[in-house]
Amino acid sequence: MLALRLTRGAHPAVHLRRLLVAMASAGTGFLLLCTLGHALGHPDYPSASLFRLAWCLTPLAATVHFAVAVARTDPATRPRPGLSAIGLGPGRLMTISATTTALSCTLGSMTALLFFLHLRGDLTGMPFDGAASLLLAADQPLPLPAALTLLALVPVIASVAVMLVLRPKETRPKPAPGADRSFGRFGAYRRSTTRDTFGAYGRFGARLRPLSAGTPAGEAAGPRPARADGTPLADVAPPETGPDGHDRLPAPRKPPAGLPWGIATLTAGLAVEAYAAAATNTRSLALPGNLASTTPAVLAGLLLTAVGLALTAPGLTHLTGRLLQSARPGALRLLAGRVLMEEAGRIGRPLGIVCAMASAAFAMTALYTPEPDEPAFGPLTTLGTLLVTGCTIATLLTAAVEARQARADTTAALQRLGAPATMLRSAAALRAAALLALFGPLTLLVAELAALPLTR
């Protein structure tokens, strides 16, 4: 009930994002039901139906990724001070967010079921003069348990993914080099190596002033030094020091660590694809639609190439931000570069997935061999392509919204300091231009290299 109230009272932009999640869930559910219809109409070819079901994993993953991105930007389920006092801690907010995601995906799945039954003619007769009867196996009875099981995949997987991403994380300080883990009074967890002696807390004045080395806890340590204004130095908190005694400064954010693994995966994918395309004695795999037959190794190479491009994107985004700040940067380039370095992980992952999908789609066009009297793309292929493309682009835009929400305090501070709004907009345009200048040619290059072995 609380999830429904939060859903009803949300901002129109939040409602729009949830509606897009429902639409994506409806498209994925319809593709899964069409796979069930193909299995009912072709009972003698179970491998072909299973392969069509495997093709549905790509739109399923894109839909779940988009649902997780929308859940992360939901302001109603964001932890805020004071909510734990009324029972809305991080765990409860995570449950509400997962419930809201399940409701949106369930609405889309039910819409897909109604549309599927309408095309089959199970509700109001056969529409479109029975054009979809062969595709959806309208002459066969629909097994309702199988249909409901397929439709439940998107809500269940999406809600579980939201719970895993938004689960409360317990942050504990890392131990200093060479320090042993110890436990304080009454089992209190801490990292300090000094132990309290018995009765240290009970002595009068033991915690009111610092003790010199070798002075017993109950004896005075002499007169307390004071500043010129009369403030005792013991009342001033000393700077936080590390294990070696130096002042501990806040560590800068480290760059994403997936760049070497991404380059290695991308190179391995291109090598596997080239080797598999050159081999002539391997078994071919019949692809659905108007796709030409190819080998499983070629598909594995395409998958590795896409995964490698997606893994390298956060590191390349961080590198782009660093390059923007090189060679005596001004305020504009410095601001744009620092934001890119800060948001490399949040923006780089969905940007890499968009580039991976674009390169994979360009490479897959080399496998299309349309018949003379048939269109180049069938209806289900068009729906799947639009669904994956729309979900990846919508995820990237949602990640941009999340990044804007994360740096709202910084933007407000810059505006209080007198930064003009045109400068902030120019910095955003500079970031977009820098990312496009890097990832545009990179995507085209990877797509050409991936499609080159398929055109031989």
Helices and strands as residue ranges (DSSP letters): H 2-8, H 12-41, H 46-55, H 57-72, G 75-77, G 84-86, H 90-120, G 128-130, H 133-136, H 144-151, H 153-165, E 182-183, G 185-187, E 189-190, G 233-235, H 259-278, H 296-324, H 331-342, H 344-364, G 365-367, H 379-406, H 408-416, H 421-451, G 453-455
